[in-house]
């Protein structure tokens, strides 16, 4: 297992993710969650390829809510009830 990384067990159990043997953006199901890898360029802008957009049922120009779901990952919210909670949130949510 990869220690002390909190994602170590995910990568150990899914070596195709650990060694980038999947296509960038190809989602792997693991314990009721989906994981993939994407390259983050020096400018820090993450671009979602067509495969990820399809998996998330998104099209170019649609909004996508990015949520920190734990200290090891973030969640992409594209469906209710997550979007409804964001709409009703009293705090300002930054749009990028």
N, C-alpha and C positions, 0 to 999 in steps of 0.2 A: 504494500500500500504506500502511496505517496504521502509522506508525513512532512511537516505538520499541516499541510494544506487541508482545508475543510472540504475541498472538492476531490480530494485524493481517492475516496472510495468510488466516486462516480467515474473517474478516469481509469482507475484500476479495473473496474468491472466492465468498462467500455474502451478497450485499448485503441479502437479505431478513432475515437475522439482524442485520446491522449497523444497519438502519433500522427494526427491529421491525415488519416487514411480515408476519411470520408470527403465528399465534395464539400467545399465551403457552403454553408447554409443548409446542408442536409440534416434534417432533424432525426435524432435517435431517441426512441422511447425508453425510459428507464424509471421504474417505480412511479408510475402515473404522471411523470413529467416528461417533457421533451427538451433535449439539449442539442446544440449545434455549436460550431465555431465559425467565427468571422474574423477576417483580418481587420485590425484597427490601424489605419494609416497614421503617419506623424501628425496630421492636422486634427486627429481625434474624432473625425466624423465617421460614424458607422453607417455604411450603406447596406440596405437589405436587398439581396438579389431576388430575382423572380421566384426562385424556389421558396425562399422564406416568405415572401409576400403571399404566395399561393397557400402555403401552410397556415398562415395567419388569416387567410381569406381577406386580404387587403389588396387595394389597387393604388397605384401612384396617385398622390394627392389626398388620400384618406388620412384621417388622424389616427394615431396609435399612441396609447398611453403607456409610458414606461414607469414601472413601479419597482421600488426596491423591496423585494419580498423576503430577503434574509441577508445575512452578512456574506453570502457567497454568490448570490445571483440576483438578477432582476427579472421581472416578469413583463411581458408585453401584453397589455390588455386591449382587446379589440371588441369584446362582447359585453353585454349586460351580464350581471349586475355591477361589475366593476366600473363601467363607464357611467352608470347612473350615480354611483357613490361619488365619483369625481365631479360630476355635474353639480351635485348638491353640497360639495365641500365648501366651507366658509373661507378657507385659505386660498390664496392665489396659486394657481398651477402654471408654471412657466411653460411657454410654447417655444419650441425650437424648430 
